[in-house]
Amino acid sequence: MKNRDYKDTIQNLALISQVGLSAITPILLGVGLGRFMDKRLGKNGIFSIILIILGAIAGLYNMIRVTSNQFKNKK
């Protein structure tokens, strides 16, 4: 492999890991905060459900933002 191929491979792996982390982080924060609020307020999981959905939406938005920025930089 040429030096350029290694560089492209490393950049692609970095993009994949960045997309994964930017998607999973808001979901995990939603789970943690939702469970905390449910225990604290004595609810049966309503905050967990709401915050997981909001975390998934935020994660999707982050994925779109990261990938669109990466493709803009490649052009």
Helices and strands as residue ranges (DSSP letters): H 3-41, H 46-74
